[in-house]
Amino acid sequence: MGHRLADASTPARLAAPEEGIGRDELALATRNHGLPLEALRHDITPPGLHYVLTHYDIPYVPDGTPWHLTVDGRVRRPLRLDPAALRTFPPVTTRVTLECAGNGRALLTPRPVSQPWLVEAVGTADWTGAPLRLLLAEAGADPAAVDVVFTGADHGIERGVEQDYQRALPMDVALGDDPEVLVAYAMNGAPLPPQHGRPLRLVVPGWYGMAHVKWLRGITVVDEPFTGFQQAVAYRLRRHPDDEGEPVTRIAPRALLVPPGFPDFMSRARVVRPGPVALEGRAWSGQAPVTRVEVSADAGHTWEDALLAPDDGSRWAWRRWRHSWTATPGEHVLSARATDAEGHRQPLDQSWNRGGFANNLVQRVPVLCSDEAGSPAPEGGAS
């Protein structure tokens, strides 16, 4: 069956009332995957459990395939570097939590039609690579330039626009050291897996995943704002089709719970036994360090402070939290919410935009407390 290719001016589609997940969305969901929430227990996410979003096809780069990264545009000395040359720059390893900009999209009403994320589009890894600012200095990049454009090897079509995947960062972000942007060649101490950008990718601590260009092959310094599709059309916060929209940039604060107890197979709804239940999870923000996590066991009517793990200095990574809850027989809804040092706190009501971006609505986890083996799961699924 053929598909009509829309043009770039066609706004992202919203699901009709009562419209379920469609075949196109299901196809996206089978290609991409989120973090199983029980894996929040890992300080560092194993690569196979880390969330993955791939816009087009994963480029096939067999071992030994020549790969070169070019640095050009407004520079005095254009560079052409292979991965071995990148390793001659002083290596930096940074623990970074990545989150997809569309995390939580499938929970919105009306639902933007795209990759149907619940809340699992997140993961944390130790990324090793060469600081971008050193590459730009080596090339003699013009500090008065406006943007630095990053081109990946993945190629496809979105809304009728054939394109390489490209994103840009403002020059001051690219040249800065807080955060230290990396051209990464290793994940958790090993070469990048294919789905995570092998052999090179960009890592932009604190920014949503769309900025972390994978299969990186080109860096171009430009003297005017970049207007490619992924910058000017996609990843904008729009409430109406004709809005110019605000760009999606840094990650909003979020806390997630490790699902307590044990699950119903189909719904993933949780069952616990009466008595003390140890709740735990992770919280993060790309805007400022997380300073508080609160937990509710009554659908957000009352809140108690959770215990935050000591700050280990991993500024750009999630932080563990713990809380003890005494479960009583019946149905409950658990939630956690994060607040960062700049006072940003997760909302209890959805913040809606047409792309479903930067939605950090507080998580709701239905739980049935029962002391009977084989008890039915609570109605509805965990989200």
C-alpha positions in Angstrom: 0.0 0.0 0.0 1.4 3.4 -1.0 1.7 6.4 1.3 1.2 10.0 0.3 4.2 12.1 1.2 3.2 15.4 2.8 5.2 18.5 2.4 7.1 20.2 5.2 4.3 22.8 5.8 1.9 20.0 6.7 1.4 20.1 10.5 2.0 17.0 12.6 -1.2 15.0 12.8 -3.2 14.6 16.0 -5.1 11.4 16.7 -8.8 11.6 16.5 -10.8 11.1 19.7 -10.9 7.4 20.6 -8.3 6.6 17.8 -6.0 3.8 18.9 -2.4 3.3 18.0 -2.1 2.9 14.2 -0.1 0.6 12.1 2.5 3.3 11.3 3.0 4.0 15.0 3.2 0.3 15.8 6.0 0.0 13.1 7.9 2.8 14.8 7.4 1.2 18.2 8.9 -2.1 17.0 12.0 -0.3 15.6 12.6 1.8 18.7 12.5 0.8 22.3 12.4 2.3 25.8 14.1 1.4 29.0 12.3 -1.3 31.0 11.6 0.7 34.1 12.9 -2.0 36.5 16.3 -1.2 34.9 16.3 2.2 36.6 18.1 0.3 39.4 21.3 0.4 37.3 23.4 3.5 37.9 24.7 3.1 34.3 22.3 1.6 31.8 23.6 -1.4 29.9 23.6 -0.4 26.2 20.9 -3.0 25.3 18.5 -1.5 27.8 19.2 2.1 27.0 16.4 3.7 25.0 16.8 3.9 21.3 15.1 6.3 18.7 16.3 6.1 15.1 14.7 8.4 12.6 15.7 6.5 9.5 17.8 3.3 8.9 20.7 2.4 11.1 23.8 2.8 8.9 25.7 -0.4 8.3 29.4 0.2 9.4 31.3 -3.1 9.5 34.5 -3.4 11.5 37.4 -1.9 9.5 35.2 0.4 7.4 37.0 3.7 6.7 35.1 6.6 8.4 36.0 10.3 8.4 34.6 13.2 10.2 35.0 16.6 8.4 35.1 19.9 10.2 34.6 22.8 7.7 32.7 26.0 7.0 33.8 29.1 8.8 37.2 27.7 9.8 40.8 28.5 9.0 42.0 24.9 8.7 39.3 22.3 7.5 39.9 19.0 9.2 39.3 15.4 8.0 39.6 13.1 11.0 39.3 9.3 11.3 38.4 7.8 14.7 42.0 7.1 15.5 42.8 10.8 15.0 40.0 11.7 17.4 41.6 9.6 20.0 44.7 11.8 20.0 42.7 14.6 21.6 42.5 14.5 25.4 39.7 12.1 26.1 36.8 13.1 28.4 34.3 10.7 30.0 31.0 12.1 31.2 28.0 10.3 32.7 25.0 11.7 30.9 21.3 10.9 31.1 19.7 11.0 27.7 15.9 11.4 27.3 13.9 11.6 24.1 12.1 14.9 23.5 8.9 13.0 22.9 9.0 11.0 26.1 5.4 10.7 27.4 3.8 11.7 24.1 1.4 8.7 24.0 -0.1 9.8 27.3 -1.2 13.2 26.0 -4.8 14.1 25.0 -5.2 14.7 22.1 -2.3 12.4 21.2 0.3 13.6 18.7 0.8 10.8 16.1 4.4 9.7 16.2 6.7 7.3 18.1 4.2 6.4 20.9 6.4 6.8 24.0 5.0 6.2 27.5 7.7 7.3 30.0 10.5 4.8 29.2 12.5 6.9 26.6 15.5 7.4 28.9 18.9 6.0 29.8 22.2 6.9 31.4 25.7 6.0 30.1 29.3 6.9 30.5 30.3 8.6 27.2 33.9 9.0 26.2 35.1 11.2 23.4 37.0 14.3 22.2 35.7 17.7 23.4 34.0 19.5 20.6 35.6 22.8 21.6 39.1 21.3 21.0 38.1 20.2 17.5 36.8 23.6 16.7 39.9 25.2 18.1 42.1 22.9 16.0 40.2 23.9 12.9 40.3 27.6 13.8 36.6 28.1 13.9 35.4 31.7 13.7 34.1 32.6 17.2 31.8 35.1 15.6 29.9 32.4 13.7 26.3 31.7 14.7 25.7 28.0 14.5 27.6 24.7 14.3 25.7 22.1 12.1 26.1 18.4 12.7 25.3 15.9 9.9 24.7 12.2 10.5 25.0 9.3 8.0 21.3 8.4 8.4 19.1 9.5 5.5 15.4 9.5 4.9 12.2 11.5 4.3 10.0 13.4 6.7 6.9 15.2 5.5 8.2 15.1 1.9 11.6 16.4 2.7 14.5 14.1 1.8 17.4 14.8 4.1 20.4 13.6 6.1 19.7 13.9 9.8 21.0 17.3 10.8 20.9 19.4 13.9 22.7 22.6 15.0 24.0 24.1 18.2 24.5 27.8 18.9 28.2 28.7 18.7 28.5 29.5 22.4 27.2 26.1 23.3 29.5 24.3 20.9 32.5 26.2 22.2 31.6 26.0 25.9 32.7 23.7 28.6 29.6 23.6 30.7 28.3 21.4 29.4 31.3 19.9 27.6 29.9 18.7 24.3 31.6 15.5 23.1 32.3 13.8 19.8 31.9 10.4 21.4 33.4 7.1 20.3 32.8 4.9 23.4 29.8 4.0 25.5 30.3 2.5 29.0 34.0 1.9 28.1 33.3 0.0 24.9 33.0 1.1 21.2 29.6 2.5 20.4 27.0 -0.1 19.5 25.5 0.3 16.0 22.1 1.6 17.3 23.9 4.2 19.4 25.8 5.8 16.6 28.8 3.7 15.8 31.5 4.8 15.1 30.9 8.5 16.2 28.1 10.5 17.7 27.5 13.8 19.4 26.8 14.0 23.1 25.3 17.2 24.4 24.8 16.9 28.2 21.5 18.3 29.5 19.8 18.5 26.1 17.1 16.3 24.8 18.1 13.4 22.5 17.4 15.1 19.2 20.6 17.1 19.7 22.9 14.0 20.1 23.4 13.4 16.4 24.4 9.8 15.7 26.7 8.3 13.0 28.3 11.7 12.9 30.2 12.5 9.7 30.2 16.3 9.3 30.6 19.4 11.5 30.1 22.7 9.7 30.5 26.2 11.2 28.0 28.6 9.7 27.5 32.4 9.9 23.7 32.3 9.9 21.0 30.3 11.8 20.6 26.8 10.6 17.1 26.2 9.1 17.1 22.5 8.3 14.0 20.4 8.8 15.0 19.0 12.2 15.8 22.5 13.5 13.1 24.8 12.0 10.2 22.4 11.4 10.6 19.5 13.8 11.3 19.8 17.5 9.4 23.0 18.1 6.9 23.7 20.8 3.7 24.6 18.9 0.2 24.7 20.1 -1.3 25.6 16.7 -0.2 24.6 13.2 0.8 28.1 12.2 2.9 28.8 15.3 6.6 29.5 14.8 7.1 27.6 18.1 9.9 27.7 20.6 12.8 25.3 20.0 13.2 22.2 22.2 16.5 22.4 24.0 17.2 21.3 27.6 15.6 18.5 29.5 12.8 19.4 31.9 12.9 17.8 35.4 11.4 14.3 35.8 11.3 11.6 38.4 10.4 8.0 37.7 9.6 5.0 40.0 11.1 1.6 39.7 7.8 -0.4 39.5 7.1 -1.9 42.9 5.9 -5.4 43.5 5.2 -7.6 40.5 3.3 -7.0 37.3 0.3 -8.2 35.4 1.7 -9.5 32.1 -0.6 -7.6 29.7 -1.3 -4.3 31.5 2.0 -4.1 33.5 -0.2 -3.0 36.4 1.5 -3.7 39.8 0.6 -5.9 42.8 2.2 -5.5 46.2 1.6 -7.1 49.6 0.5 -5.2 52.7 3.2 -3.6 54.9 6.4 -1.7 54.3 7.2 -1.3 50.6 10.6 0.2 49.6 10.0 2.7 46.7 12.9 3.9 44.7 13.6 5.6 41.4 15.7 8.2 39.5 15.3 11.9 39.0 17.1 14.3 36.6 17.0 17.7 35.0 19.0 19.3 32.2 18.2 22.7 33.5 19.7 22.5 37.0 20.7 19.8 39.5 17.7 18.0 41.1 17.4 19.1 44.7 14.1 17.5 45.8 11.9 14.5 45.0 8.4 14.0 46.5 6.3 10.9 46.5 2.5 10.5 46.7 0.5 7.4 47.3 -2.9 8.9 46.8 -2.8 10.2 43.2 -1.1 13.4 44.0 -3.3 14.7 46.8 -0.6 14.6 49.5 3.2 14.4 49.1 6.1 13.3 51.2 9.8 14.0 50.7 11.9 11.2 49.4 15.5 10.6 50.5 18.0 11.7 47.7 21.2 9.8 47.3 24.3 11.9 48.0 25.5 14.1 45.1 28.3 12.2 43.4 29.3 15.0 41.2 27.7 13.5 38.0 26.0 16.8 37.1 24.4 15.6 33.9 23.2 12.2 35.2 20.1 11.1 37.1 20.1 10.8 40.9 18.7 8.0 42.9 16.0 8.5 45.4 14.3 6.2 48.0 11.1 6.3 50.1 9.4 3.9 52.4 5.6 3.4 51.9 3.3 1.3 54.1 0.9 -0.4 51.7 -2.7 -1.1 52.9 -5.2 -3.4 51.1 -6.9 -1.7 48.2 -6.0 0.3 45.1 -3.5 3.1 45.1 -1.9 5.4 42.6 1.8 6.1 43.2 3.6 9.2 41.8 6.9 11.0 42.2 7.9 14.5 41.2 11.2 16.2 40.9 12.3 19.8 41.6 15.6 21.3 40.5 17.8 24.0 41.9 16.2 26.6 39.7 12.8 25.8 41.1 11.5 23.9 38.0 9.0 21.3 39.2 7.1 18.6 37.4 3.5 19.5 36.7 0.4 17.6 37.8 -1.5 18.7 34.6 -0.3 18.0 31.1 1.6 20.7 29.2 0.4 20.1 25.6 2.0 20.9 22.2 1.4 19.4 18.8 4.6 17.4 18.8 4.3 16.0 22.3 7.7 17.4 23.2 9.2 18.2 26.6 6.2 16.7 28.4 7.2 16.0 31.9 3.8 15.3 33.5 4.1 13.5 36.8 4.1 9.7 36.4 1.1 7.7 37.8 1.5 4.1 38.7 -1.7 2.2 39.7 -1.0 -0.4 42.4 -3.2 -3.1 43.9 -2.3 -4.1 47.5 -3.5 -7.6 48.2 -2.5 -10.4 50.6 -4.0 -13.1 48.3 -1.9 -15.0 45.9 -3.1 -14.8 42.3 -5.0 -11.6 43.0 -6.3 -9.7 39.9 -4.3 -6.7 38.8 -5.7 -3.2 39.3 -7.8 -1.7 36.5 -5.7 0.2 33.9 -2.0 0.0 33.2 0.9 1.7 34.7 2.2 4.7 32.9 
